[in-house]
Amino acid sequence: MPPTLTERILHHRREVPARIARRLRSAGLVPGNRDYTRFVVVGPARSGTNLMIITLGRHPAILCDGELYHANPRIAEFLRPGCSRVVRDPETIRLRDEEPAEFFRRLVFPPVSGGIRAVGFKLLHGHFRRKRWAASFELLRADRNLKVILLSRRHSLEKLVSVRLAKSRRQWRVEEGKEVRGTGDQPLVRFETDFLEERFQSFEDADFRMREMWAGHPVHEIAYEDLIDDFEGGMNSIQEFLDVPVRPLAAGTQKMTLQRPSELIENFGELKDHFAGTKWSRFFDGAP
């Protein structure tokens, strides 16, 4: 359905000031300094990356953007104040794709003011498979002062169920106070054993590669399960890692579902029998 006139007007009112702000930063006309912590939030899909960036963005001393390297290569997700949430500006996209050093210098890690002490954005494991952005990621790896918040999710089956739910609902992020789509008529999901075996192993391999990739950087590693179990303690440790004043931060997003995999997977019993006695059996016994 095309946007209504009201939606187009609201988008225009948001986008024009955001575009002006980007152009001013790009031209070096915004006063400030770069004496702040640079960081990235790295993790697989459905591992708490949205929860992390939205929550960190609520801290007055942190600017945190979303997927600057989006699955849709024609957009970038700038979440900081003064920015349109989804940026389609051709010059911004060209700069990101063709001049990554300038993209980082002008738009991602520009001079800032107003008490900002940390600036970062989100990277998913899948982004690193995009060859078009390989030069950008090499620049990040070469910056040994870049801090890395490395997220993981031990319960791979719950992660896969979460991916299926997000795809079916076409909703990847539910911020606090927003409605979760399709909770009343959610059909059960089904997995084949070969698919799960491949996915479980690939998740382990990807986590290992990420640890290797960021070796030599300051890294703070945290599992999604540990963050949920002790959200306040987890966020406090991350604030200390980023060298910002520690303050209480409310969760920026809510869970897509509180149901267990056994309630959402049609052939759960068949899968549990298949994986019994393997290292993956814990995913079917309720242990992370």
C-alpha positions in Angstrom: 0.0 0.0 0.0 1.5 3.4 -1.0 2.1 5.9 1.8 -0.7 8.3 2.6 -0.4 12.1 2.2 0.1 12.5 5.9 2.8 9.8 6.0 4.6 11.5 3.1 4.4 14.9 4.9 5.8 13.5 8.1 8.6 11.7 6.3 9.5 14.9 4.5 9.6 16.8 7.8 11.9 14.2 9.3 14.1 13.7 6.2 14.9 17.3 5.2 16.5 18.3 8.6 18.3 14.9 8.7 19.7 15.4 5.2 20.9 18.9 6.1 22.6 17.5 9.2 24.4 14.8 7.2 25.6 17.4 4.7 26.9 19.7 7.4 28.8 16.8 9.0 30.1 15.7 5.7 31.4 19.1 4.9 33.1 19.4 8.3 30.9 22.3 9.4 29.6 20.7 12.6 31.8 21.8 15.6 33.0 19.1 18.0 35.9 16.7 18.6 36.7 13.0 18.1 37.8 12.4 21.7 35.4 9.6 22.3 35.2 5.8 22.3 34.5 4.2 18.9 32.7 0.9 19.0 30.8 -1.7 17.0 28.1 -4.1 18.2 28.7 -7.4 16.4 26.5 -10.5 16.5 24.3 -13.0 14.6 20.7 -12.2 13.8 18.4 -12.7 16.8 21.1 -12.4 19.4 20.1 -9.2 21.0 21.8 -6.7 18.7 18.7 -4.6 18.3 18.1 -4.7 22.1 21.7 -3.6 22.6 21.8 -0.6 20.1 18.4 0.8 21.1 19.2 0.6 24.8 22.7 2.1 24.4 21.1 4.9 22.3 19.1 5.9 25.3 22.3 6.9 27.2 22.9 10.7 26.9 26.6 10.1 26.3 26.3 7.5 23.5 25.4 7.8 19.9 24.5 4.4 18.4 23.4 3.7 14.9 21.8 0.6 13.4 22.6 -1.4 10.3 24.7 1.0 8.3 25.4 -2.0 6.0 21.8 -3.1 5.5 20.5 -6.2 3.8 19.0 -3.7 1.4 22.1 -2.1 -0.1 20.3 1.0 -1.1 19.7 2.1 2.5 21.6 2.7 5.8 20.1 2.8 9.2 21.2 5.9 11.2 19.5 6.1 14.6 21.2 9.0 16.2 19.3 12.2 17.0 18.9 14.5 14.0 18.9 11.6 11.5 16.1 10.0 9.6 15.9 6.3 10.7 16.3 4.9 7.2 18.6 6.9 4.9 18.3 6.5 1.2 20.3 9.6 0.3 22.3 8.6 -2.8 25.4 10.5 -1.8 25.5 8.8 1.6 25.1 5.4 0.0 27.8 6.2 -2.6 30.2 7.4 0.1 29.6 4.2 2.1 30.2 1.9 -0.9 33.0 3.7 -2.7 34.9 5.8 -0.1 34.6 3.9 3.2 37.4 5.9 4.9 35.5 9.2 4.2 32.2 7.6 5.2 33.6 6.7 8.6 35.4 10.1 9.0 32.5 12.3 7.9 29.3 10.4 8.9 29.9 7.5 11.2 32.7 8.8 13.5 32.5 12.6 12.9 33.4 15.4 15.4 30.7 15.5 18.1 29.8 17.7 21.1 27.3 17.9 23.8 29.0 15.4 26.2 29.1 12.5 23.8 31.7 10.0 24.9 31.0 6.9 22.7 29.9 6.5 19.1 29.1 3.2 17.4 26.9 1.1 15.2 25.7 -2.5 14.6 27.2 -5.2 12.4 25.7 -8.6 11.8 27.6 -11.8 10.9 26.0 -11.8 7.5 27.4 -8.4 6.6 30.9 -9.8 6.4 29.9 -12.1 3.5 29.2 -9.0 1.3 32.3 -8.5 -0.8 31.2 -5.0 -1.8 31.9 -3.9 1.7 35.1 -5.9 2.4 37.3 -2.7 2.3 35.1 -1.1 5.0 35.5 -4.1 7.3 39.2 -4.2 6.8 39.4 -0.5 7.8 37.5 -1.4 11.0 39.8 -4.4 11.7 42.8 -2.2 11.2 41.6 0.3 13.9 43.0 -1.4 17.0 41.4 1.2 19.2 37.9 0.3 18.0 36.0 -1.5 20.8 33.9 -4.5 20.0 30.8 -5.7 21.9 30.6 -9.3 20.7 27.1 -10.8 21.1 26.2 -14.5 20.8 23.3 -16.7 21.6 23.9 -20.1 23.1 20.5 -21.6 22.4 20.7 -22.0 18.6 17.2 -23.6 18.3 15.6 -20.6 20.0 17.5 -18.4 17.6 16.2 -20.2 14.6 12.7 -20.1 15.8 13.0 -16.4 16.4 14.3 -15.9 12.8 11.3 -17.8 11.5 8.9 -15.7 13.6 10.5 -12.5 12.5 10.3 -13.4 8.9 6.7 -14.6 9.0 5.6 -11.4 10.9 7.9 -9.2 8.8 8.9 -7.6 12.1 12.5 -7.8 13.2 12.4 -5.3 16.1 9.7 -4.5 18.6 10.6 -1.5 20.7 9.1 -1.0 24.1 5.4 0.0 24.0 5.0 -1.3 20.4 2.7 -4.1 19.4 4.1 -7.6 18.4 2.4 -8.6 15.2 0.6 -11.9 14.5 0.7 -13.3 18.1 -2.9 -14.6 18.0 -2.7 -16.8 14.9 0.9 -17.8 14.7 1.3 -21.1 12.8 3.7 -23.7 14.1 7.1 -23.9 12.4 8.8 -27.0 11.1 12.5 -27.9 10.7 14.2 -30.7 8.9 17.0 -32.5 10.7 19.6 -31.9 8.0 18.9 -28.1 8.1 19.3 -28.0 11.8 22.6 -29.9 11.8 24.0 -27.5 9.2 22.7 -24.5 11.1 23.9 -25.6 14.5 27.4 -26.2 13.2 27.5 -23.0 11.2 26.6 -20.9 14.2 29.4 -22.4 16.2 31.8 -21.8 13.3 30.7 -18.2 12.9 31.1 -17.4 16.6 34.7 -18.8 16.4 35.5 -16.7 13.3 34.2 -13.6 15.0 36.5 -14.1 18.0 39.4 -14.6 15.6 38.5 -11.6 13.5 38.5 -9.2 16.4 41.5 -10.6 18.2 43.8 -7.7 19.2 40.8 -5.4 19.7 39.3 -4.5 23.1 36.4 -7.0 23.2 33.5 -7.4 25.6 31.7 -10.6 24.9 28.3 -11.4 26.3 25.7 -14.0 25.5 22.1 -13.1 24.9 20.9 -15.5 27.7 23.2 -13.8 30.3 22.1 -10.4 29.2 18.4 -11.3 29.7 19.1 -13.0 33.0 20.9 -9.9 34.5 20.0 -7.0 32.2 21.1 -4.3 34.6 24.4 -5.9 35.4 25.1 -6.7 31.8 24.4 -3.1 30.6 26.4 -1.7 33.5 29.5 -3.7 32.5 29.1 -2.6 28.9 28.9 1.1 29.9 32.1 0.6 31.9 33.7 -1.0 28.8 32.7 2.0 26.7 34.1 4.5 29.3 30.8 6.3 29.8 29.1 7.1 33.1 27.1 4.1 34.3 23.4 4.8 34.7 20.2 2.7 34.7 19.0 2.0 31.2 15.6 0.6 30.3 15.4 -2.2 27.8 15.0 -0.7 24.3 13.1 -3.6 22.8 10.8 -6.5 23.9 10.9 -10.2 23.2 9.0 -11.4 20.1 7.6 -14.4 22.1 7.7 -16.0 25.5 6.8 -19.4 24.2 9.3 -22.2 24.3 10.5 -24.1 21.1 8.5 -27.1 22.2 5.3 -25.0 21.9 6.2 -23.5 18.5 7.8 -26.3 16.5 5.4 -28.8 14.9 7.8 -31.7 14.8 9.6 -31.0 18.1 9.3 -34.5 19.4 10.8 -36.0 16.2 13.7 -33.6 16.3 14.4 -34.2 20.0 14.6 -38.0 19.3 16.9 -37.4 16.4 19.4 -35.3 18.3 19.3 -37.3 21.5 22.8 -38.3 22.6 24.5 -35.6 20.4 26.1 -32.3 21.6 23.0 -30.6 20.3 20.6 -32.5 22.6 20.7 -29.6 25.1 18.6 -27.4 22.8 15.7 -29.9 23.2 16.1 -30.3 26.9 15.6 -26.6 27.8 19.3 -25.9 28.7 21.0 -23.1 26.8 
